[in-house]
Amino acid sequence: MNTLLIANRGEIARRVIRTARRLGWSTVAIHTDLDVGAPHVGEADRAVRVESYLDIDAVVAAARESGAGFVHPGYGFLSERAPFARALAEAGITLVGPSADVMDAMGRKDAARDVAVAAGVPVVPSYDLAGPDATDPASFAYPVLVKAAAGGGGKGMRVVRSASEYDEAFAAAQREARSSFGDDTILIEKYVESGRHIEVQVMGDTHGTVLHFFERDCSTQRRHQKVLEEAPAPTISPDQRTAITSAAVALAQQCGYTGAGTVEFLLDNATGEFYFLEMNTRLQVEHPVTEEVVRVRTDQGRERVDLVELQLRVATGEPLGIDQADVTLEGHAIEARVYAEDSFNGFLPQAGRAGHVSWGADFGSGAPRFGPSLHDAGGRHVRIDHALEPGQDVSTSFDPMLGKVIAWGADRSEALSRLIWALDRVAIMGLTTNTGFLRALADTAEFREATIDTAWLDHHEVEPPSRELARVLAALMLAPSSAEAVDAPTSPWHADGFRLGADPAPVLVRLDETVPVTEDRVGEHAVRWLGGQRLRGGIGSVSAEVDGEHHDATATQVGRTVEVAHRGQRHVFQVPDPFADHGPEVGDGTLLAPMPGTVLAVHVAEGQAVAEGETLGVMEAMKMELALKAPFAGAVTTVGSATGDLVKLGAVLFVVEPADG
């Protein structure tokens, strides 16, 4: 029996374990102390503790100790580290992925450009920063893109629109690249103002075969971080598809690629030209949309492709066993990445302990080879890849992604409808996620019409879900029904001597504000209860018609805190304490940590005078930097942290006393 160690965590570790188990492989998980109770640890046949997922020596030792002959790196962490691939090879262990030499060639953006040019693949025009032919930044044709040569995931990347911005942006990108990758080499390229991010899934075996599994469109991204992905690309022509997929295969053949990889391109909306961006030498986060739409012709018929299965077969030396003509497309799929972040409050990272967690209702077999699927009697099948369960702690120590919701349809419209339907049913309490943002974004006219380019989210706001509607639905769940009140003399619907000829008195539900509830109205809104359960100190749900529109929601109550998930968005309401002091609050110039994270810089000292809006310090969590600025002119009276400190949510970082005292 083959033994596979998964050098990763979260949903991708669970995803790999499912396929390995189906193929009869034994699986080994690794975990840090923070992950000792994580789902992937319990699902593997064996688990080994490591100090860090980034510790090459520890991961190789774990593979040796467990007798694993193969290591699947997932994505992130060590998945594209050539030293890791070499260390495994030296230990006689097979990496499920390309060789270290291929990683060296394709992992760096500058080296990958050279391979692309040799393969005849078009590349983005760039500027030389060194040597006798170095270009003076003052002569660049702006805008340009400053990006880390060793980077990925949007780190070490800045758009520069004028020569006056160049020095600061270059220094920031270099600093981020040095911190993230240990390499501050920077590339300068033409910046395409309106483009689409098109990437091609390729797979190569050790017998010289390289195939493509068509393309994905990942244009819906924020600050170079993908948000929604889909396959196939909805806006390219058949000729463009042929050209882009052929270029990807040529590039992979040029570098002798084996295993799963993704070749990324930028399609210029203005000219229709496409340019090579980079190659990711691993499985991608968004690989499920490819698995949902690609069919492979076998002796048993046309089957969905399992990219992890192909990775494992290639790692054992087997040929792919299929030709390019055997690979076809069927339907459309869209994926939404669920993150622990507050998208409607500056995209601030979130952490905490998950309370009630539901990724939908009526889980069924759906696509058992990939994991759970969400479906209803209408046949709406949606794949869920996740690693968040009730009571689980979410830390800023790891990537904020909690799971993925992937919808398939016969066409794009049907896939999108199913995705929105599924996101409506995600309810995560205890911490805020971006699910409501994803649902609102997917329902915009721009996404429906496939007009969003790579920069759209950086310049447009998405309308947040209504807090008022969430309050109405919560009040409906908190108020008793007249049927429940028939035998309750204290009920407001129970007839009394003063109301024998009048309408029943409304129930007054207090959720931040008082909401009167009757059988057919909540405040000013006409309502009709369609189904669900009342909230009584635990979990409640409702399907209701509000002002003629159908809504579903879930609610939980712990003490005086009521949380409501409506259209994916978590809303938190406080039931007022009648004995509490409700006097007005006054801002006092105290700056608290808006998220748990690391203090990157402290720019001021106690006693220092500051101007309104002056940056006092910078903190970082989950790939995001946040500048902390003075709320008004005055003097700094408290500096509560130092550079490098790990701070908790709500920690006092600075206190500013106004200039007028």
SEDREN-363006 format. One record per residue (C-alpha): x, y, z; residue number from 1. Coordinates in steps of 0.02 Angstrom, whole numbers, plus 50000, padded with zeros to 5 digits. Layout:
<atoms>
[[X,Y,Z],NUM]
...
</atoms>
This chain:
<atoms>
[[50000,50000,50000],1]
[[50064,50173,49955],2]
[[50078,50295,50100],3]
[[50051,50481,50068],4]
[[50097,50621,50188],5]
[[49998,50782,50158],6]
[[50111,50929,50197],7]
[[49969,51050,50221],8]
[[49812,51087,50322],9]
[[49631,51142,50304],10]
[[49517,51103,50160],11]
[[49654,51055,50036],12]
[[49722,50923,50156],13]
[[49546,50851,50174],14]
[[49525,50856,49984],15]
[[49686,50758,49954],16]
[[49643,50632,50091],17]
[[49475,50592,50009],18]
[[49551,50546,49841],19]
[[49699,50453,49918],20]
[[49580,50348,50024],21]
[[49471,50310,49873],22]
[[49626,50245,49782],23]
[[49673,50136,49931],24]
[[49820,50240,49991],25]
[[49864,50262,50175],26]
[[49868,50445,50229],27]
[[49972,50543,50355],28]
[[49928,50718,50415],29]
[[50045,50843,50495],30]
[[49991,50975,50618],31]
[[50054,51111,50733],32]
[[49993,51135,50911],33]
[[49860,51257,50847],34]
[[49790,51122,50733],35]
[[49792,50972,50848],36]
[[49602,50959,50840],37]
[[49581,51013,50659],38]
[[49470,50909,50543],39]
[[49611,50853,50428],40]
[[49703,50778,50577],41]
[[49557,50667,50624],42]
[[49523,50611,50446],43]
[[49699,50547,50408],44]
[[49753,50371,50455],45]
[[49895,50444,50557],46]
[[49951,50616,50615],47]
[[50124,50686,50658],48]
[[50157,50848,50752],49]
[[50275,50977,50678],50]
[[50330,51145,50746],51]
[[50287,51234,50583],52]
[[50213,51190,50414],53]
[[50360,51286,50339],54]
[[50496,51185,50426],55]
[[50573,51081,50286],56]
[[50677,50971,50400],57]
[[50529,50934,50513],58]
[[50413,50889,50370],59]
[[50542,50775,50289],60]
[[50572,50694,50459],61]
[[50385,50667,50480],62]
[[50378,50580,50311],63]
[[50524,50468,50359],64]
[[50451,50429,50530],65]
[[50281,50382,50459],66]
[[50352,50279,50317],67]
[[50276,50389,50184],68]
[[50347,50361,50012],69]
[[50254,50511,49939],70]
[[50218,50689,49996],71]
[[50077,50797,49927],72]
[[50113,50981,49964],73]
[[49940,51053,49926],74]
[[49957,51239,49893],75]
[[50045,51375,49991],76]
[[50172,51331,50126],77]
[[50310,51224,50046],78]
[[50218,51180,49885],79]
[[50330,51284,49771],80]
[[50493,51278,49870],81]
[[50633,51198,49771],82]
[[50737,51164,49929],83]
[[50592,51059,49995],84]
[[50584,50959,49834],85]
[[50773,50928,49842],86]
[[50766,50877,50025],87]
[[50631,50749,49987],88]
[[50727,50681,49838],89]
[[50884,50663,49945],90]
[[50780,50566,50072],91]
[[50715,50449,49937],92]
[[50537,50518,49951],93]
[[50433,50566,49799],94]
[[50356,50739,49793],95]
[[50185,50742,49709],96]
[[50237,50883,49595],97]
[[50374,50939,49477],98]
[[50560,50926,49509],99]
[[50662,51055,49604],100]
[[50745,51110,49442],101]
[[50576,51145,49362],102]
[[50522,51241,49518],103]
[[50680,51346,49504],104]
[[50645,51381,49321],105]
[[50460,51421,49339],106]
[[50446,51479,49520],107]
[[50535,51642,49487],108]
[[50444,51764,49375],109]
[[50604,51824,49292],110]
[[50666,51648,49250],111]
[[50492,51595,49194],112]
[[50488,51740,49071],113]
[[50644,51671,48988],114]
[[50565,51498,48972],115]
[[50408,51575,48898],116]
[[50508,51672,48770],117]
[[50602,51514,48722],118]
[[50434,51424,48699],119]
[[50367,51563,48588],120]
[[50239,51619,48717],121]
[[50203,51807,48722],122]
[[50257,51898,48880],123]
[[50211,52067,48955],124]
[[50330,52205,48897],125]
[[50453,52246,49036],126]
[[50590,52368,49085],127]
[[50771,52329,49125],128]
[[50824,52384,49300],129]
[[51007,52336,49294],130]
[[51157,52341,49180],131]
[[51209,52466,49048],132]
[[51037,52462,48967],133]
[[50943,52501,49129],134]
[[50793,52612,49101],135]
[[50771,52773,49198],136]
[[50605,52764,49294],137]
[[50570,52942,49239],138]
[[50555,52877,49061],139]
[[50436,52732,49097],140]
[[50270,52732,49004],141]
[[50156,52735,49156],142]
[[50061,52647,49228],143]
[[50181,52506,49268],144]
[[50170,52354,49382],145]
[[50306,52334,49512],146]
[[50313,52152,49569],147]
[[50423,52029,49662],148]
[[50518,51908,49548],149]
[[50504,51770,49678],150]
[[50326,51813,49728],151]
[[50151,51749,49714],152]
[[49979,51774,49789],153]
[[49982,51961,49759],154]
[[50125,51993,49881],155]
[[50261,52115,49833],156]
[[50154,52194,49698],157]
[[50109,52377,49670],158]
[[50030,52477,49527],159]
[[50126,52638,49495],160]
[[50043,52776,49394],161]
[[50176,52912,49395],162]
[[50362,52937,49419],163]
[[50327,53029,49582],164]
[[50250,52870,49656],165]
[[50386,52753,49595],166]
[[50517,52761,49734],167]
[[50391,52733,49875],168]
[[50301,52591,49784],169]
[[50465,52506,49737],170]
[[50527,52513,49917],171]
[[50362,52444,49984],172]
[[50359,52300,49858],173]
[[50541,52260,49894],174]
[[50511,52261,50082],175]
[[50360,52146,50065],176]
[[50454,52030,49946],177]
[[50601,52017,50066],178]
[[50485,51977,50211],179]
[[50376,51852,50117],180]
[[50502,51765,50004],181]
[[50675,51808,50070],182]
[[50714,51883,49899],183]
[[50688,52066,49855],184]
[[50721,52055,49667],185]
[[50592,52163,49578],186]
[[50521,52162,49400],187]
[[50443,52312,49313],188]
[[50312,52275,49180],189]
[[50181,52365,49078],190]
[[50019,52376,49176],191]
[[49865,52328,49078],192]
[[49725,52442,49137],193]
[[49582,52327,49088],194]
[[49621,52144,49076],195]
[[49554,51973,49115],196]
[[49651,51842,49212],197]
[[49646,51681,49112],198]
[[49738,51526,49174],199]
[[49759,51354,49098],200]
[[49765,51191,49195],201]
[[49903,51077,49129],202]
[[49959,50903,49178],203]
[[50119,50815,49124],204]
[[50178,50637,49154],205]
[[50352,50561,49160],206]
[[50331,50489,48985],207]
[[50334,50656,48894],208]
[[50146,50687,48881],209]
[[50078,50859,48926],210]
[[49891,50894,48916],211]
[[49784,51045,48954],212]
[[49617,51034,49044],213]
[[49552,51197,48973],214]
[[49551,51366,49056],215]
[[49482,51461,49204],216]
[[49437,51645,49221],217]
[[49496,51721,49385],218]
[[49469,51905,49342],219]
[[49362,51941,49494],220]
[[49500,51982,49617],221]
[[49543,52113,49745],222]
[[49721,52176,49763],223]
[[49779,52028,49658],224]
[[49690,51903,49773],225]
[[49560,51797,49684],226]
[[49381,51805,49748],227]
[[49271,51715,49620],228]
[[49335,51595,49488],229]
[[49248,51506,49347],230]
[[49272,51383,49206],231]
[[49269,51393,49061],232]
[[49313,51577,49032],233]
[[49150,51663,48982],234]
[[49219,51800,48868],235]
[[49351,51720,48757],236]
[[49323,51661,48579],237]
[[49359,51483,48518],238]
[[49515,51548,48428],239]
[[49578,51633,48587],240]
[[49545,51473,48686],241]
[[49646,51372,48562],242]
[[49790,51496,48563],243]
[[49799,51512,48752],244]
[[49785,51326,48791],245]
[[49914,51285,48657],246]
[[50034,51415,48729],247]
[[50015,51338,48902],248]
[[50056,51164,48838],249]
[[50206,51231,48740],250]
[[50273,51315,48897],251]
[[50253,51158,49002],252]
[[50339,51053,48869],253]
[[50481,51179,48858],254]
[[50525,51154,49042],255]
[[50492,50966,49048],256]
[[50345,50985,49167],257]
[[50272,50839,49265],258]
[[50119,50839,49378],259]
[[49984,50972,49394],260]
[[50024,51153,49354],261]
[[49936,51313,49305],262]
[[49995,51435,49173],263]
[[49926,51609,49202],264]
[[49894,51738,49066],265]
[[49831,51917,49059],266]
[[49708,51952,48918],267]
[[49710,52136,48868],268]
[[49529,52190,48844],269]
[[49582,52336,48735],270]
[[49683,52236,48608],271]
[[49629,52055,48630],272]
[[49812,52006,48651],273]
[[49864,51889,48791],274]
[[50026,51885,48890],275]
[[50109,51754,48999],276]
[[50111,51806,49183],277]
[[50179,51659,49282],278]
[[50167,51472,49311],279]
[[50110,51398,49475],280]
[[50198,51232,49499],281]
[[50063,51154,49606],282]
[[49877,51123,49619],283]
[[49776,51284,49626],284]
[[49646,51337,49754],285]
[[49520,51350,49612],286]
[[49552,51177,49538],287]
[[49373,51120,49583],288]
[[49295,51222,49443],289]
[[49402,51127,49319],290]
[[49352,50961,49398],291]
[[49169,51010,49386],292]
[[49169,51052,49199],293]
[[49302,50939,49122],294]
[[49251,50766,49063],295]
[[49376,50632,49015],296]
[[49331,50492,48896],297]
[[49369,50322,48972],298]
[[49315,50142,48943],299]
[[49172,50175,49066],300]
[[49113,50330,48973],301]
[[49137,50516,49002],302]
[[49187,50548,49183],303]
[[49233,50702,49284],304]
[[49418,50728,49299],305]
[[49499,50707,49470],306]
[[49658,50811,49464],307]
[[49724,50741,49628],308]
[[49703,50564,49563],309]
[[49802,50610,49407],310]
[[49937,50690,49517],311]
[[49955,50530,49618],312]
[[49959,50419,49464],313]
[[50093,50527,49383],314]
[[50194,50523,49546],315]
[[50197,50333,49540],316]
[[50264,50338,49362],317]
[[50103,50292,49272],318]
[[50065,50374,49105],319]
[[49915,50489,49096],320]
[[49837,50362,48979],321]
[[49728,50487,48887],322]
[[49747,50598,48734],323]
[[49701,50781,48717],324]
[[49551,50731,48612],325]
[[49484,50633,48762],326]
[[49469,50794,48865],327]
[[49307,50890,48839],328]
[[49200,51023,48924],329]
[[49025,51008,48994],330]
[[48928,51151,49074],331]
[[48995,51293,49181],332]
[[49059,51306,49360],333]
[[49091,51453,49477],334]
[[49186,51449,49642],335]
[[49174,51571,49788],336]
[[49313,51577,49918],337]
[[49248,51596,50096],338]
[[49371,51696,50203],339]
[[49376,51748,50386],340]
[[49366,51934,50349],341]
[[49246,52079,50369],342]
[[49225,52132,50188],343]
[[49108,52277,50228],344]
[[49227,52349,50357],345]
[[49389,52372,50263],346]
[[49413,52184,50231],347]
[[49486,52168,50405],348]
[[49544,51992,50451],349]
[[49440,51903,50581],350]
[[49483,51775,50713],351]
[[49393,51685,50852],352]
[[49298,51528,50894],353]
[[49164,51472,50772],354]
[[48993,51445,50849],355]
[[48855,51371,50743],356]
[[48923,51323,50571],357]
[[48815,51266,50427],358]
[[48878,51255,50248],359]
[[48700,51226,50189],360]
[[48555,51107,50212],361]
[[48514,50933,50148],362]
[[48691,50872,50122],363]
[[48693,50721,50009],364]
[[48806,50615,49904],365]
[[48817,50737,49760],366]
[[48996,50715,49702],367]
[[49061,50587,49828],368]
[[49232,50570,49748],369]
[[49269,50752,49791],370]
[[49173,50773,49954],371]
[[49003,50833,50014],372]
[[48878,50911,49896],373]
[[48731,51022,49935],374]
[[48569,50987,49844],375]
[[48381,51004,49853],376]
[[48230,50927,49768],377]
[[48256,51046,49623],378]
[[48420,50962,49580],379]
[[48532,51109,49622],380]
[[48700,51024,49653],381]
[[48838,51124,49737],382]
[[49006,51059,49794],383]
[[49073,51114,49963],384]
[[49259,51102,50006],385]
[[49287,51164,50183],386]
[[49380,51137,50346],387]
[[49278,51236,50473],388]
[[49171,51151,50603],389]
[[49076,51214,50757],390]
[[49188,51257,50904],391]
[[49344,51270,50798],392]
[[49467,51412,50833],393]
[[49513,51521,50684],394]
[[49683,51602,50702],395]
[[49772,51739,50606],396]
[[49925,51626,50603],397]
[[49862,51545,50443],398]
[[49781,51594,50279],399]
[[49604,51660,50310],400]
[[49517,51542,50187],401]
[[49390,51431,50276],402]
[[49312,51344,50128],403]
[[49248,51353,49950],404]
[[49074,51344,49876],405]
[[49073,51278,49696],406]
[[48917,51275,49589],407]
[[48895,51185,49423],408]
[[48760,51218,49293],409]
[[48721,51173,49115],410]
[[48769,51352,49072],411]
[[48840,51504,49162],412]
[[48671,51575,49209],413]
[[48618,51414,49293],414]
[[48785,51396,49383],415]
[[48772,51574,49449],416]
[[48593,51547,49508],417]
[[48646,51392,49602],418]
[[48796,51481,49679],419]
[[48687,51621,49748],420]
[[48562,51492,49812],421]
[[48702,51400,49904],422]
[[48783,51557,49977],423]
[[48613,51606,50047],424]
[[48620,51446,50150],425]
[[48793,51467,50226],426]
[[48779,51516,50409],427]
[[48940,51541,50509],428]
[[48923,51616,50683],429]
[[49054,51671,50808],430]
[[49160,51764,50682],431]
[[49125,51866,50526],432]
[[49160,51795,50354],433]
[[49151,51866,50178],434]
[[49005,51754,50128],435]
[[48882,51899,50121],436]
[[49004,51996,50014],437]
[[49023,51849,49895],438]
[[48835,51830,49880],439]
[[48810,52016,49845],440]
[[48955,52020,49721],441]
[[48891,51868,49626],442]
[[48721,51954,49611],443]
[[48789,52116,49535],444]
[[48745,52158,49356],445]
[[48930,52169,49316],446]
[[48968,51991,49368],447]
[[48810,51924,49287],448]
[[48863,52006,49124],449]
[[49047,51951,49144],450]
[[49113,52128,49128],451]
[[49219,52129,49287],452]
[[49405,52145,49250],453]
[[49554,52120,49366],454]
[[49546,52299,49434],455]
[[49356,52316,49455],456]
[[49347,52272,49639],457]
[[49486,52396,49680],458]
[[49378,52539,49617],459]
[[49198,52486,49652],460]
[[49097,52458,49809],461]
[[48979,52310,49832],462]
[[48813,52349,49916],463]
[[48806,52264,50088],464]
[[48658,52156,50138],465]
[[48521,52247,50233],466]
[[48541,52248,50422],467]
[[48360,52304,50436],468]
[[48299,52147,50348],469]
[[48406,52039,50462],470]
[[48328,52125,50613],471]
[[48153,52091,50545],472]
[[48191,51906,50522],473]
[[48272,51893,50694],474]
[[48122,51976,50775],475]
[[48008,51854,50685],476]
[[48108,51708,50759],477]
[[48114,51783,50933],478]
[[47929,51823,50947],479]
[[47808,51682,50995],480]
[[47671,51640,50870],481]
[[47486,51653,50910],482]
[[47473,51464,50895],483]
[[47603,51445,51032],484]
[[47510,51573,51137],485]
[[47336,51495,51141],486]
[[47360,51419,51313],487]
[[47476,51553,51380],488]
[[47378,51681,51484],489]
[[47527,51798,51486],490]
[[47541,51803,51296],491]
[[47506,51969,51209],492]
[[47389,51872,51093],493]
[[47286,51805,51240],494]
[[47120,51897,51245],495]
[[47099,52007,51398],496]
[[46958,52116,51465],497]
[[47020,52269,51375],498]
[[47046,52191,51203],499]
[[46892,52082,51172],500]
[[46847,52189,51022],501]
[[47018,52245,50963],502]
[[47172,52176,50877],503]
[[47298,52084,50986],504]
[[47435,52191,51061],505]
[[47603,52170,50974],506]
[[47752,52083,51051],507]
[[47895,52205,51080],508]
[[48059,52123,51030],509]
[[48216,52219,51078],510]
[[48364,52198,50961],511]
[[48470,52356,50977],512]
[[48304,52443,50951],513]
[[48125,52395,50993],514]
[[48031,52303,50856],515]
[[47842,52276,50871],516]
[[47789,52105,50804],517]
[[47614,52044,50762],518]
[[47557,51894,50661],519]
[[47575,51982,50494],520]
[[47690,52130,50527],521]
[[47864,52165,50598],522]
[[47878,52351,50625],523]
[[47829,52431,50460],524]
[[47858,52272,50359],525]
[[47722,52152,50302],526]
[[47778,51974,50341],527]
[[47717,51798,50313],528]
[[47793,51649,50405],529]
[[47830,51509,50280],530]
[[47924,51386,50389],531]
[[48065,51360,50512],532]
[[48085,51355,50700],533]
[[48073,51490,50833],534]
[[48232,51544,50921],535]
[[48229,51490,51102],536]
[[48402,51504,51177],537]
[[48483,51399,51042],538]
[[48467,51397,50853],539]
[[48321,51463,50753],540]
[[48281,51468,50568],541]
[[48150,51552,50464],542]
[[48085,51551,50287],543]
[[47976,51705,50270],544]
[[47902,51827,50148],545]
[[47947,52007,50189],546]
[[47859,52141,50089],547]
[[47822,52012,49954],548]
[[48002,51948,49938],549]
[[48061,51776,49998],550]
[[48200,51769,50129],551]
[[48288,51633,50229],552]
[[48390,51661,50386],553]
[[48471,51570,50531],554]
[[48493,51641,50706],555]
[[48580,51592,50867],556]
[[48569,51669,51040],557]
[[48699,51662,51177],558]
[[48655,51770,51326],559]
[[48606,51941,51263],560]
[[48693,51918,51095],561]
[[48590,51868,50945],562]
[[48679,51825,50783],563]
[[48586,51815,50619],564]
[[48649,51744,50454],565]
[[48549,51817,50309],566]
[[48606,51801,50129],567]
[[48772,51739,50195],568]
[[48805,51894,50301],569]
[[48824,51881,50490],570]
[[48734,52018,50588],571]
[[48758,52038,50776],572]
[[48622,52114,50885],573]
[[48624,52147,51071],574]
[[48469,52126,51177],575]
[[48477,52280,51291],576]
[[48502,52258,51477],577]
[[48366,52364,51559],578]
[[48476,52392,51711],579]
[[48632,52448,51616],580]
[[48694,52627,51603],581]
[[48647,52686,51429],582]
[[48733,52855,51434],583]
[[48815,52924,51277],584]
[[48988,52865,51227],585]
[[49124,52992,51188],586]
[[49276,52959,51078],587]
[[49438,52988,51173],588]
[[49575,52965,51045],589]
[[49611,52785,51092],590]
[[49664,52676,50945],591]
[[49629,52492,50973],592]
[[49691,52346,50869],593]
[[49550,52316,50743],594]
[[49612,52139,50716],595]
[[49733,52017,50796],596]
[[49902,52028,50711],597]
[[50081,52090,50711],598]
[[50141,52269,50736],599]
[[50251,52306,50584],600]
[[50303,52482,50630],601]
[[50284,52614,50766],602]
[[50316,52790,50699],603]
[[50288,52895,50855],604]
[[50344,52908,51036],605]
[[50250,52961,51192],606]
[[50241,53149,51206],607]
[[50259,53175,51018],608]
[[50145,53301,50933],609]
[[50047,53232,50785],610]
[[49934,53303,50650],611]
[[49761,53239,50609],612]
[[49776,53088,50493],613]
[[49961,53061,50530],614]
[[50011,52877,50529],615]
[[50058,52822,50704],616]
[[50099,52642,50661],617]
[[50064,52495,50547],618]
[[50001,52321,50588],619]
[[49978,52165,50483],620]
[[49869,52010,50487],621]
[[49822,51881,50356],622]
[[49916,51966,50211],623]
[[49842,52137,50251],624]
[[49932,52294,50310],625]
[[49833,52427,50404],626]
[[49893,52603,50444],627]
[[49837,52672,50613],628]
[[49811,52859,50599],629]
[[49783,53000,50724],630]
[[49597,53042,50736],631]
[[49638,53226,50769],632]
[[49785,53341,50800],633]
[[49862,53323,50972],634]
[[49996,53234,51072],635]
[[50029,53048,51092],636]
[[50009,53001,51275],637]
[[50022,52811,51259],638]
[[50115,52693,51143],639]
[[50052,52522,51190],640]
[[50158,52410,51079],641]
[[50325,52395,50994],642]
[[50376,52339,50820],643]
[[50361,52150,50806],644]
[[50234,52131,50947],645]
[[50089,52010,50924],646]
[[49931,52099,50981],647]
[[49755,52040,51015],648]
[[49594,52111,50945],649]
[[49551,52267,51047],650]
[[49725,52294,51120],651]
[[49766,52478,51155],652]
[[49898,52529,51029],653]
[[49900,52718,51043],654]
[[49813,52856,51140],655]
[[49808,53033,51071],656]
[[49756,53184,51177],657]
[[49680,53325,51074],658]
[[49780,53484,51053],659]
[[49647,53584,51146],660]
[[49668,53471,51298],661]
</atoms>
